[in-house]
Amino acid sequence: MSHRNPSKTSEFAPTWYEKTAIQAPVCLDSGSLNDTYDVAIIGAGLAGLSAALHLAKAGSKVVLIEKFTIGQAASGRNGGFCTTGWACGDEDILKMVGPDQAQVLNELSEEGLRWMRERAFSKNYASCQPINGCLTLSLFASEELDISKQKLTKFIRGPRYKSGTLDLTAFHFHPLNFLRCLTLDCLAAGVSIQENCEVTKIRSVVDGKTDLSFGDNQAIKVTAAQIIITTGGTGGTRFSKLARLILPIQTFITVSDPMPEILAHHIPTDYAISDTRRAGNYFRKLPDGRLLWGMGISALSAPNHQKINTMATKDIAAHLPELAKDMRCANIKLAYAWSGTMGYARHFMPYVGQISKNMFCVTGFGGHGMNTAPIAGKVIAEALSGTSDRLEAFGSIPRQATFGTIGKMAAEIYYQASQMKDAFKERLA
Ligand SMILES: Cc1cc2nc3c(=O)[nH]c(=O)nc-3n(C[C@H](O)[C@H](O)[C@H](O)COP(=O)(O)OP(=O)(O)OC[C@H]3O[C@@H](n4cnc5c(N)ncnc54)[C@H](O)[C@@H]3O)c2cc1C
């Protein structure tokens, strides 16, 4: 019996990743679900898939339930930058958790990057087309950054960027193909995966077990000893304990028509590029000669394609005016525009740990999840399998309420204020 619901996919604008993706793996049909599992995981983004893979490899019987098809949410529609660190800056982490746990968190972020690298650059993941190197640019001359304005022209031709730094341990890649390859690894490890089913009900039953209901009219039910919620920014209000901790924040990406010669002139590097501002841009050349341009956040509005395109057109012109001019002359359009939802805690650090008896969460990776979500998935798997105590590192991260609409308004104001601060600082420089 199939409970697939194709209409659920229509709320996502098509991405360049979908157009260029490998075939989606065939996951389990709900008719063949066993009714009792060691662990049920809700949400098959990078966090959920990583937790599932690590648990299955440790011998647990795991079911992973996904509301849409795998990769439609943030993990399959993001910028594709995989770098070290967390969404929260190092100094703030240090203040929040102290030097010992900050050190552990730093090491985890690096381990997450290594875990992603090993997979992305392996033969089975060749479709991810990984490319080494992410360049961070600043709108200011900075002695901390080792690439001066003169040397920057090797990488980018634009008047506003004044200094930069290159990280060759970081890389960029096709995130949707990565997710599909990881899904294949999960299936091979014995994880039962059910797509297009929203978990709508969690209910404690006897012997410390929990029932999950999902599918049309909650027709499917499984029982599990432990539950992990990995619903990212799209969990909504379904799980109230998390809903009060996580704010859904949108961010936007456009992809141009192919223009390899124009890009070779203005961005003569294959490194992915971002800038140092909190409200900054990120962009990279795609393998078929297109420009991917990411920008902006919004907690309140959900702009349509046209608005996202208008935002990007202005943004490109503001940062790379000569590129924008050449695009206009050659009639190069922005062919794709989409948004995605990130889950943010107030302090920008994720929540990874227990939320009630037999129930855990791994969520809130914000705009920096490509290394952090998979390592947190691994750490929760270690905790549930009893093989490490690394979960403690997340224990000192305070749980702070986000206050619903008020929190969203505060996030919007924070973002606008950051933009104004950046503009003011640039004018003064
Ligand atoms: C546009 C964009 C660009 C980004 N760029 C980058 C980048 O370049 N580098 C970087 O490091 N990070 C980036 N990020 C952030 C990164 O994508 C996220 O931090 C990361 O993917 C979060 O993974 P996740 O598994 O926690 O959440 P998700 O990938 O959102 O997965 C959660 C899953 O849970 C499912 N779900 C929700 N509710 C239910 C339910 N009730 N029942 C069943 N399933 C449910 C959802 O459908 C979803 O598939 C970007 C994010 C966006 C949106």
The ligand as a Gaussian input file, in Angstrom:
#p B3LYP/6-31G(d) Opt

LIG

0 1
 C       18.927000      28.326000       0.735000
 C       19.850000      27.767000       1.787000
 C       21.233000      27.870000       1.616000
 C       22.096000      27.314000       2.565000
 N       23.432000      27.269000       2.284000
 C       24.259000      26.562000       3.099000
 C       25.623000      26.361000       2.743000
 O       26.078000      26.744000       1.657000
 N       26.424000      25.711000       3.619000
 C       25.956000      25.240000       4.822000
 O       26.731000      24.678000       5.612000
 N       24.637000      25.364000       5.157000
 C       23.786000      25.994000       4.318000
 N       22.457000      26.113000       4.629000
 C       21.981000      25.503000       5.876000
 C       21.827000      23.994000       5.759000
 O       21.203000      23.653000       4.537000
 C       20.999000      23.469000       6.946000
 O       21.584000      23.911000       8.157000
 C       20.961000      21.945000       6.989000
 O       20.604000      21.435000       5.735000
 C       19.973000      21.498000       8.065000
 O       19.799000      20.101000       7.980000
 P       18.640000      19.397000       8.794000
 O       18.736000      17.951000       8.532000
 O       18.686000      19.877000      10.206000
 O       17.290000      20.024000       8.222000
 P       16.499000      19.791000       6.807000
 O       17.436000      19.572000       5.693000
 O       15.551000      20.940000       6.717000
 O       15.706000      18.439000       7.044000
 C       14.613000      18.353000       7.928000
 C       13.641000      17.366000       7.310000
 O       12.559000      17.097000       8.228000
 C       11.370000      16.899000       7.475000
 N       10.202000      17.065000       8.355000
 C        9.775000      18.194000       8.969000
 N        8.659000      17.936000       9.709000
 C        8.390000      16.602000       9.567000
 C        7.375000      15.728000      10.081000
 N        6.427000      16.171000      10.911000
 N        7.394000      14.426000       9.707000
 C        8.363000      13.945000       8.880000
 N        9.359000      14.744000       8.372000
 C        9.381000      16.045000       8.713000
 C       11.502000      17.965000       6.379000
 O       10.671000      17.707000       5.279000
 C       12.991000      17.901000       6.045000
 O       13.279000      17.034000       4.959000
 C       21.574000      26.702000       3.729000
 C       20.189000      26.631000       3.927000
 C       19.337000      27.137000       2.957000
 C       17.852000      27.013000       3.160000

